[in-house]
Amino acid sequence: MIRNVPRDQWLYNDRGMMKWLGYFLSDHTQDMTDKKISEVPTTRLPQQDPEVIDHFLQLSWENSREITLQLNGEAYLSVYNIDGIVIGANDHLIYFQTDKTVTINVSDIRHAEFKKGSHAY
């Protein structure tokens, strides 16, 4: 059952969805911007030996030095880079500080190197 109230009996002037349009538009725009940044094509770097990766992780942790990690993505052949500092480790996991704390499985790391222009803090 639909109740259709005549417009002259409304308690206030409802503009319909127009009042929400700006909210949805700005959220959608921000979401699309975030996805565009995260989908920037990344050059696949060569797979490093675990000893080399461990060396960079250890130096980052000891010296609070920022490194760039290339991780194998969820999709087949996809990779992405993440910059940050190693702040801890537990078994096969590292705790990586970017703009937030991220937990990374060491077996997912493809390549590690010092971030361009980074210095020990």
Contact map, one row per residue, 1 for C-alpha under 8 A:
1110000000000000000000000000000000000000000000000000000000000000000000000000000000000000000000000000000000000000000000000
1111000000000000000000000000000000000000000000000000000000000000000000000000000000000000000000000000000000000000000000000
1111100000000000000000000000000000000000000000000000000000000000000000000000000000000000000000000000000000000000000000000
0111110000000000000000000000000000000000000000000000000000000000000000000000000000000000000000000000000000000000000000000
0011111011000000000000000000000000000000000000000000000000000000000000000000000000000000000000000000000000000000000000000
0001111111000000000000000000000000000000000000000000000000000000000000000000000000000000000000000000000000000000000000000
0000111111000000000000000000000000000000000000000000000000000000000000000000000000000000000000000000000000000000000000000
0000011111000000000000000000000000000000000000000000000000000000000000000000000000000000000000000000000000000000000000000
0000111111100000000000000000000000000000000000000000000000000000000000000000000000000000000000000000000000000000000000000
0000111111111000000000000000000000000000000000000000000000000000000000000000000000000000000000000000000000000000000000000
0000000011111000000000000000000000000000000000000000000000000000000000000000000000000000000000000000000000000000000000000
0000000001111100000000000000000000000000000000000000000000000000000000000000000000000000000000000000000000000000000000000
0000000001111110000000000000000000000000000000000000000000000000000000000000000000000000000000000000000000000000000000000
0000000000011111000000000000000000000000000000000000000000000000000000000000000000000000000000000000000000000000000000000
0000000000001111111000000000000000000000000000000000000000000000000000000000000000000000000000000000000000000000000000000
0000000000000111111000000000000000000000000000000000000000000000000000000000000000000000000000000000000000000000000000000
0000000000000011111110000000000000000000000000000000000000000000000000000000000000000000000000000000000000000000000000000
0000000000000011111111000000000000000000000000000000000000000000000000000000000000000000000000000000000000000000000000000
0000000000000011111111000000000000000000000000000000000000000000000000000000000000000000000000000000000000000000000000000
0000000000000000111111110000000000000000000000000000000000000000000000000000000000000000000000000000000000000000000000000
0000000000000000111111111000000000000000000000000000000000000000000000000000000000000000000000000000000000000000000000000
0000000000000000011111111100000000000000000000000000000000000000000000000000000000000000000000000000000000000000000000000
0000000000000000000111111110000000000000000000000000000000000000000000000000000000000000000000000000000000000000000000000
0000000000000000000111111111000000000000000000000000000000000000000000000000000000000000000000000000000000000000000000000
0000000000000000000011111111100000000000000000000000000000000000000000000000000000000000000000000000000000000000000000000
0000000000000000000001111111110000000000000000000000000000000000000000000000000000000000000000000000000000000000000000000
0000000000000000000000111111111000000000000000000000000000000000000000000000000000000000000000000000000000000000000000000
0000000000000000000000011111111100000000000000000000000000000000000000000000000000000000000000000000000000000000000000000
0000000000000000000000001111111110000000000000000000000000000000000000000000000000000000000000000000000000000000000000000
0000000000000000000000000111111111000000000000000000000000000000000000000000000000000000000000000000000000000000000000000
0000000000000000000000000011111111100000000000000000000000000000000000000000000000000000000000000000000000000000000000000
0000000000000000000000000001111111110000000000000000000000000000000000000000000000000000000000000000000000000000000000000
0000000000000000000000000000111111111000000000000000000000000000000000000000000000000000000000000000000000000000000000000
0000000000000000000000000000011111111100000000000000000000000000000000000000000000000000000000000000000000000000000000000
0000000000000000000000000000001111111110000000000000000000000000000000000000000000000000000000000000000000000000000000000
0000000000000000000000000000000111111111000000000000000000000000000000000000000000000000000000000000000000000000000000000
0000000000000000000000000000000011111111000000000000000000000000000000000000000000000000000000000000000000000000000000000
0000000000000000000000000000000001111111000000000000000000000000000000000000000000000000000000000000000000000000000000000
0000000000000000000000000000000000111111100000000000000000000000000000000000000000000000000000000000000000000000000000000
0000000000000000000000000000000000011111110000000000000000000000000000000000000000000000000000000000000000000000000000000
0000000000000000000000000000000000000011111000000000000000000000000000000000000000000000000000000000000000000000000000000
0000000000000000000000000000000000000001111100000000000000000000000000000000001110000000000000000000000000000000000000000
0000000000000000000000000000000000000000111110000000000000000000000000000000000000000000000000000000000000000000000000000
0000000000000000000000000000000000000000011111000000000000000000000000000000001000000000000000000000000000000000000000000
0000000000000000000000000000000000000000001111100000000000000000000001000000000000000000000000000000000000000110000000000
0000000000000000000000000000000000000000000111110000000000000000000000000000000000000000000000000000000000000110000000000
0000000000000000000000000000000000000000000011111000000000000000000000000000000000000000000000000000000000000110000000000
0000000000000000000000000000000000000000000001111101100000000000000000000000000000000000000000000000000000000111000000000
0000000000000000000000000000000000000000000000111111100000000000000000000000000000000000000000000000000000000000000000000
0000000000000000000000000000000000000000000000011111110000000000000000000000000000000000000000000000000000000000000000000
0000000000000000000000000000000000000000000000001111111000000000000000000000000000000000000000000000000000000000000000000
0000000000000000000000000000000000000000000000011111111100000000000000000000000000000000000000000000000000000001000000000
0000000000000000000000000000000000000000000000011111111110000000000000000000000000000000000000000000000000001011000000000
0000000000000000000000000000000000000000000000000111111111000000000000000000000000000000000000000000000000000000000000000
0000000000000000000000000000000000000000000000000011111111100000000000000000000000000000000000000000000000000000000000000
0000000000000000000000000000000000000000000000000001111111110000001000000000000000000000000000000000000000000001110000000
0000000000000000000000000000000000000000000000000000111111111000000000000000000000000100000000000000000000000001000000000
0000000000000000000000000000000000000000000000000000011111111100000000000000000000000000000000000000000000000000000000000
0000000000000000000000000000000000000000000000000000001111111111100000000000000000000000000000000000000000000000000000000
0000000000000000000000000000000000000000000000000000000111111111111000000000000000001100000000000000000000000000000000000
0000000000000000000000000000000000000000000000000000000011111111100000000000000000001111000000000000000000000000000000000
0000000000000000000000000000000000000000000000000000000001111111100000000000000000000000000000000000000000000000000000000
0000000000000000000000000000000000000000000000000000000000111111100000000000000000000000000000000000000000000000000000011
0000000000000000000000000000000000000000000000000000000000111111110000000000000000001110000000000000000000000000000000011
0000000000000000000000000000000000000000000000000000000000111111111000000000000000001000000000000000000000000000010001111
0000000000000000000000000000000000000000000000000000000000010001111100000000000000111100000000000000000000000000011001110
0000000000000000000000000000000000000000000000000000000100010000111110000000000000111000000000000000000000000001111001000
0000000000000000000000000000000000000000000000000000000000000000011111000000000011110000000000000000000000000001111000000
0000000000000000000000000000000000000000000000000000000000000000001111100000000011100000000000000000000000001111100000000
0000000000000000000000000000000000000000000010000000000000000000000111110000001111000000000000000000000000001111000000000
0000000000000000000000000000000000000000000000000000000000000000000011111000001111000000000000000000000000011110000000000
0000000000000000000000000000000000000000000000000000000000000000000001111100111100000000000000000000000000011100000000000
0000000000000000000000000000000000000000000000000000000000000000000000111111111100000000000000000000000000000000000000000
0000000000000000000000000000000000000000000000000000000000000000000000011111010000000000000000000000000000000000000000000
0000000000000000000000000000000000000000000000000000000000000000000000001111110000000000000000000000000000000000000000000
0000000000000000000000000000000000000000000000000000000000000000000000001111110000000000000000000000000000000000000000000
0000000000000000000000000000000000000000000000000000000000000000000000011011111000000000000000000000000000000000000000000
0000000000000000000000000000000000000000000000000000000000000000000000011111111100000000000000000000000000000000000000000
0000000000000000000000000000000000000000010100000000000000000000000001111000111110000000000000000000000000000000000000000
0000000000000000000000000000000000000000010000000000000000000000000001111000011111000000000000000000000000000000000000000
0000000000000000000000000000000000000000010000000000000000000000000111100000001111100000000000000000000000000000000000000
0000000000000000000000000000000000000000000000000000000000000000000111100000000111110000000000000100000000000000000000000
0000000000000000000000000000000000000000000000000000000000000000011110000000000011111000000000000100000000000000001000000
0000000000000000000000000000000000000000000000000000000000000000011100000000000001111100000000011100000000000000000000000
0000000000000000000000000000000000000000000000000000000000011001111000000000000000111110000000011100000000000000000000000
0000000000000000000000000000000000000000000000000000000010011001010000000000000000011111100001111000000000000000000000000
0000000000000000000000000000000000000000000000000000000000001001000000000000000000001111100001111000000000000000000000000
0000000000000000000000000000000000000000000000000000000000001000000000000000000000000111110001110000000000000000000000000
0000000000000000000000000000000000000000000000000000000000000000000000000000000000000111111111100000000000000000000000000
0000000000000000000000000000000000000000000000000000000000000000000000000000000000000001111111000000000000000000000000000
0000000000000000000000000000000000000000000000000000000000000000000000000000000000000000111110000000000000000000000000000
0000000000000000000000000000000000000000000000000000000000000000000000000000000000000000111111000000000011100000000000000
0000000000000000000000000000000000000000000000000000000000000000000000000000000000000000111111100000001111000000000000000
0000000000000000000000000000000000000000000000000000000000000000000000000000000000000111110111110000001111000000000000000
0000000000000000000000000000000000000000000000000000000000000000000000000000000000000111100011111000111100000000000000000
0000000000000000000000000000000000000000000000000000000000000000000000000000000000011111000001111100111100000000000000000
0000000000000000000000000000000000000000000000000000000000000000000000000000000000011110000000111111110000000000000000000
0000000000000000000000000000000000000000000000000000000000000000000000000000000001111000000000011111110000000000000000000
0000000000000000000000000000000000000000000000000000000000000000000000000000000000000000000000001111100000000000000000000
0000000000000000000000000000000000000000000000000000000000000000000000000000000000000000000000001111110000000000000000000
0000000000000000000000000000000000000000000000000000000000000000000000000000000000000000000000111111111000000000000000000
0000000000000000000000000000000000000000000000000000000000000000000000000000000000000000000000111101111100000000000000000
0000000000000000000000000000000000000000000000000000000000000000000000000000000000000000000011110000111110000000000000000
0000000000000000000000000000000000000000000000000000000000000000000000000000000000000000000011110000011111010000000000000
0000000000000000000000000000000000000000000000000000000000000000000000000000000000000000000111000000001111111000000000000
0000000000000000000000000000000000000000000000000000000000000000000000000000000000000000000111000000000111111000000000000
0000000000000000000000000000000000000000000000000000000000000000000000000000000000000000000100000000000011111100000000000
0000000000000000000000000000000000000000000000000000000000000000000000110000000000000000000000000000000111111100000000000
0000000000000000000000000000000000000000000000000000100000000000000011110000000000000000000000000000000011111111000000000
0000000000000000000000000000000000000000000011110000000000000000000011110000000000000000000000000000000000111111000000000
0000000000000000000000000000000000000000000011110000100000000000000011100000000000000000000000000000000000001111100000000
0000000000000000000000000000000000000000000000010001100110000000001111000000000000000000000000000000000000001111110000000
0000000000000000000000000000000000000000000000000000000100000000001110000000000000000000000000000000000000000011111000000
0000000000000000000000000000000000000000000000000000000100000000111100000000000000000000000000000000000000000001111101000
0000000000000000000000000000000000000000000000000000000000000000011100000000000000100000000000000000000000000000111111000
0000000000000000000000000000000000000000000000000000000000000000000000000000000000000000000000000000000000000000011111000
0000000000000000000000000000000000000000000000000000000000000000000000000000000000000000000000000000000000000000001111100
0000000000000000000000000000000000000000000000000000000000000000111000000000000000000000000000000000000000000000011111110
0000000000000000000000000000000000000000000000000000000000000000110000000000000000000000000000000000000000000000000011111
0000000000000000000000000000000000000000000000000000000000000011110000000000000000000000000000000000000000000000000001111
0000000000000000000000000000000000000000000000000000000000000011100000000000000000000000000000000000000000000000000000111
